[in-house]
Structures are given as structure tokens and as C-alpha cells.
Amino acid sequence: MTTNAEDPATVIRAYPNGPLLIRGDFELLDENGEPVDTDRRTVALCRCGRSALAPLCDGTHSLLSRRTG
């Protein structure tokens, strides 16, 4: 992947039993199309559905896997 300073790449990586990690230049919108305030260039999105910070990950998935693992 080639990128330059004017067009930074956005990368989304799915972690097994964990969040979607988004890095780069992006805009995050809620279900109503309203911007979600993120002041970082890297965010983790919840996939387990139990985060108190939804849509952002709060690490709850790691507690769930310890209980069931």
C-alpha cells in the first residue's frame, strides 16, 4: 500500500475475539449519521456488544473470554 502526506491510509484490523482497530484518517458516525467525537487517529470499535463506551471498545471482551475460556 502506497500513501503520501496528503492522503494518509486508513487501516482497519479485526482482532480475534476482540475489537476492530481503526488507524489513520477517518470519520466515525453513529447510527443517525452524527459524528462520534474521537480525538485520536486510532480507535477500537466494540464487536462483543457489551462495551459501556459503545461504539468504542472498553475491554469487556477480555473479561468475557476469561470467564468462558
Secondary structure as the mmCIF struct_conf table of DSSP 4:
data_model
#
loop_
_struct_conf.conf_type_id
_struct_conf.id
_struct_conf.beg_label_comp_id
_struct_conf.beg_label_asym_id
_struct_conf.beg_label_seq_id
_struct_conf.end_label_comp_id
_struct_conf.end_label_asym_id
_struct_conf.end_label_seq_id
STRN STRN1 ASN A 4 ASN A 4
TURN_TY1_P TURN_TY1_P1 ALA A 5 GLU A 6
STRN STRN2 ASP A 7 ASP A 7
STRN STRN3 VAL A 11 ALA A 14
HELX_LH_PP_P HELX_LH_PP_P1 TYR A 15 TYR A 15
TURN_TY1_P TURN_TY1_P2 PRO A 16 ASN A 17
BEND BEND1 GLY A 18 GLY A 18
HELX_LH_PP_P HELX_LH_PP_P2 PRO A 19 PRO A 19
STRN STRN4 LEU A 20 ARG A 23
BEND BEND2 GLY A 24 ASP A 25
STRN STRN5 LEU A 29 LEU A 29
TURN_TY1_P TURN_TY1_P3 GLU A 31 ASN A 32
BEND BEND3 GLY A 33 GLY A 33
HELX_LH_PP_P HELX_LH_PP_P3 GLU A 34 GLU A 34
STRN STRN6 PRO A 35 PRO A 35
HELX_LH_PP_P HELX_LH_PP_P4 VAL A 36 VAL A 36
BEND BEND4 ARG A 40 ARG A 41
STRN STRN7 THR A 42 LEU A 45
BEND BEND5 ARG A 47 GLY A 49
TURN_TY1_P TURN_TY1_P4 ALA A 52 PRO A 55
STRN STRN8 LEU A 56 LEU A 56
BEND BEND6 GLY A 59 GLY A 59
HELX_RH_AL_P HELX_RH_AL_P1 THR A 60 THR A 68
#
